[in-house]
Each structure stands twice: as C-alpha cells, then as structure tokens.
Amino acid sequence: MPKFKIPKWAKYDEKFADQAKIVCRDDGYTDAKLAKLFGVNRKTINFWQKDYPEFKAAVQDGKDEYDTKKVEKALKKSAIGQRFTEVTRELATQKLATELVKLANGNGNDRKITELLKRIPTNYYIITKKITKYIPPNPVSGIYWTTNRDAERWRHMQKVQVIHEIDEALLNSILGALPNHYAIAVKAALQKALPEKK
C-alpha cells in the first residue's frame, strides 16, 4: 500500500511496470518521459518507484538494457571503425543572396534582388556540402571488445602451472615452530595445493 495519498488520476496500475520496462528498454525513456506517458508528474513516478518494488525494478532493468545496447553499439563502432556523412547547411537567404549578387554582377538590380530574398522563408535551409568521413578503428576498443566477447580465445593472461619442490626438512622445521593446530592446518592446505610426489 502506498505511503502517500494518490489522487484518483494518478493511481498506480500493475500494467505500468511492464509498459515502463518496454519504453525504457526500447526508447531510453527517462523518469520525466515516463511521467508524461502515464499522465502524472515526475514526483509521482518517484513515489511509485519507492512504493512499488516491481515498478522500480522494471524501470531500472529497462534503462540498464537500453544503456548496455547503446554502449555495446558505440564500442563496436569504435573497435571496427566507422564512416559517416557530415552535412553542412546554410540559410537559403544567405546562399541565394550570394548567387544573385554574382548573377547581377553590379548591374543595378539590387532592388530586385532584395525583393526576391524577402519572398524566401527565413528558416529555410539548403544543403551546401556533404563530406563522407572515416574514423579508423581504436585498438584499445578492439582489445576490450574481443576479450569480453570471447574470453577463452582473447584472454590477456595465460595459464601457467607451477610445480613446487619443498625440502621436507625445511617444511618440518617451519611446522615445528608453529602451534600444533596451525601446523595441522598449514600441512593440510599444502597437501591440497601441491601435487603428490611420485
């Protein structure tokens, strides 16, 4: 039962947990967007998370899945390199004014140019340049990606088997200096850790 009085329009429904998980996972919803979705304010979302553990868990799970997918995708792009198109846009009035001035070439048509420019909407942009750029692979991202995707194949560490030879006389003198219960425990641990002599 909630610890605060909820207005009728802000009543919690059990279906909200599943809905919240889906929109957080698929679309990266924040608490503010969840509030808008459910028609409540952000404070209500916070109260629901405190009072309904299943809602809180669903929201956190959804956000975690979304963030993980986003980070994995960015890490993969960084590891393998990527191409993207950079687009430059200019206000149409600036671009057209430049072109019209070139055409008029100082023939006294400034008034006509001004009238033409007034007819163009002020928020109309045109693409003036497209450049395809390439970001090369980042070796550190590649190492991180491969070691986490296939640890057995790409591990940093190698398994090394170490065989210890222990002098019996030295071992007995060390064990003799220890209290009896410690000596028994150390001897048992050494027998488990070290291979038997053949």
C-alpha positions in Angstrom: 0.0 0.0 0.0 1.4 3.4 -0.9 2.6 5.7 1.9 1.1 8.8 0.4 -2.3 9.8 -0.8 -2.6 9.3 -4.5 -5.1 11.4 -6.5 -7.6 9.2 -8.5 -6.0 10.3 -11.8 -2.5 9.1 -10.5 -3.5 5.7 -9.3 -0.9 3.0 -10.0 -1.8 0.1 -12.2 0.2 -3.2 -12.3 0.4 -2.9 -16.1 2.6 0.2 -15.7 5.6 -1.9 -14.7 5.7 -3.9 -18.0 4.9 -0.7 -20.0 7.7 1.2 -18.3 10.2 -1.6 -18.9 9.4 -1.7 -22.6 9.6 2.0 -23.2 12.8 2.4 -21.1 14.4 -0.6 -22.9 13.4 0.3 -26.4 13.3 4.1 -26.4 15.5 5.1 -23.5 12.7 6.8 -21.5 13.7 8.9 -18.6 11.6 9.4 -15.5 10.3 12.7 -17.0 9.2 10.9 -20.2 7.6 8.1 -18.1 5.6 10.8 -16.2 4.4 12.2 -19.5 3.5 8.7 -20.8 1.4 7.9 -17.7 -0.1 11.4 -17.4 1.4 12.1 -14.0 4.2 14.4 -12.7 7.7 13.2 -12.1 7.3 13.2 -8.4 4.6 10.5 -8.8 7.0 8.4 -10.8 9.5 8.7 -7.9 6.8 7.7 -5.3 5.7 4.7 -7.5 9.4 3.6 -7.6 9.6 3.8 -3.8 6.2 2.2 -3.0 6.1 -0.5 -5.8 9.3 -2.5 -6.0 8.2 -4.3 -9.2 7.8 -0.9 -10.9 11.2 0.3 -9.7 12.8 -3.0 -10.9 11.1 -2.8 -14.3 12.3 0.8 -14.8 15.9 0.0 -13.8 16.0 -3.2 -15.9 14.7 -1.3 -18.9 17.2 1.6 -18.5 20.1 -0.9 -18.0 19.2 -2.8 -21.1 19.0 0.4 -23.2 22.3 1.7 -21.8 24.0 -1.6 -22.4 22.8 -1.8 -26.0 23.9 1.8 -26.6 27.3 1.3 -25.1 27.9 -2.0 -26.9 26.9 -0.5 -30.2 29.3 2.5 -29.6 32.1 0.2 -28.5 31.7 -2.0 -31.6 31.8 1.0 -33.9 34.9 2.3 -32.1 36.5 -1.2 -32.4 35.9 -1.7 -36.1 36.0 2.0 -37.3 33.1 3.8 -39.0 32.1 6.0 -41.9 29.6 8.9 -41.5 28.4 11.8 -43.7 28.9 15.3 -42.4 26.3 17.7 -43.9 26.7 21.4 -43.9 23.6 23.6 -44.2 23.2 27.3 -44.8 20.2 29.6 -44.6 18.7 29.8 -48.1 18.7 33.6 -48.0 22.5 33.8 -47.5 23.3 31.3 -50.2 20.8 32.8 -52.7 21.9 36.3 -52.0 25.5 35.3 -52.8 24.4 33.6 -56.0 22.1 36.5 -57.1 24.8 39.1 -56.5 27.1 37.0 -58.7 24.5 36.9 -61.4 23.6 40.6 -61.2 27.3 41.4 -61.2 26.7 45.0 -60.2 24.1 45.9 -62.9 22.0 48.0 -60.6 19.5 45.2 -59.9 19.9 45.4 -56.1 16.3 46.3 -55.5 15.1 43.2 -57.5 17.5 41.0 -55.5 16.2 42.4 -52.2 12.6 41.8 -53.2 13.4 38.2 -54.3 15.1 37.5 -51.0 12.1 38.8 -49.0 10.0 36.0 -50.5 12.2 33.2 -49.2 11.2 31.9 -45.7 13.8 32.8 -43.1 14.0 29.3 -41.6 14.6 27.5 -44.9 18.0 25.7 -45.1 19.7 24.2 -48.1 22.5 21.6 -48.1 25.7 23.2 -49.4 28.2 20.4 -48.7 28.3 16.7 -47.9 31.5 15.0 -46.9 32.0 11.3 -46.1 34.4 10.9 -43.2 36.1 7.8 -41.8 37.1 7.2 -38.2 39.7 4.5 -38.0 39.4 1.6 -35.5 40.5 2.2 -32.0 42.9 -0.6 -31.0 42.0 -0.3 -27.3 38.3 -0.7 -28.1 39.2 -3.7 -30.2 41.1 -5.4 -27.4 38.3 -4.6 -24.9 35.6 -5.9 -27.3 37.4 -9.1 -28.2 38.4 -10.0 -24.6 34.9 -9.6 -23.4 33.2 -11.3 -26.3 35.4 -14.4 -26.4 37.5 -14.5 -23.2 38.9 -18.0 -23.8 40.3 -17.1 -27.2 41.5 -13.5 -26.4 42.4 -13.5 -22.8 45.3 -11.4 -21.5 46.5 -13.9 -19.1 47.9 -17.3 -19.8 47.5 -20.3 -17.6 50.8 -21.4 -16.1 51.3 -24.5 -14.0 53.8 -24.0 -11.2 55.3 -27.1 -9.6 56.9 -26.5 -6.2 59.6 -28.6 -4.8 59.7 -28.3 -1.0 62.5 -29.5 1.2 61.0 -31.9 3.8 63.5 -30.9 6.5 62.7 -27.2 6.0 59.0 -27.8 6.0 59.2 -29.9 9.2 61.2 -27.2 11.0 58.7 -24.5 9.9 55.8 -26.6 11.0 57.5 -27.4 14.3 57.8 -23.7 15.1 54.1 -23.2 14.7 51.5 -24.1 17.4 50.1 -27.6 16.8 46.7 -26.5 15.4 48.3 -24.1 13.0 50.8 -26.7 11.8 48.0 -29.2 11.1 46.0 -26.6 9.1 49.1 -25.5 7.1 50.1 -29.1 6.4 46.5 -29.9 5.2 46.5 -26.8 2.9 49.9 -27.7 1.4 48.8 -31.2 0.7 45.7 -29.9 -1.2 47.7 -27.3 -3.1 50.7 -29.2 -4.1 50.8 -32.3 -6.3 51.8 -35.6 -4.8 55.3 -36.8 -5.3 55.7 -39.9 -7.4 
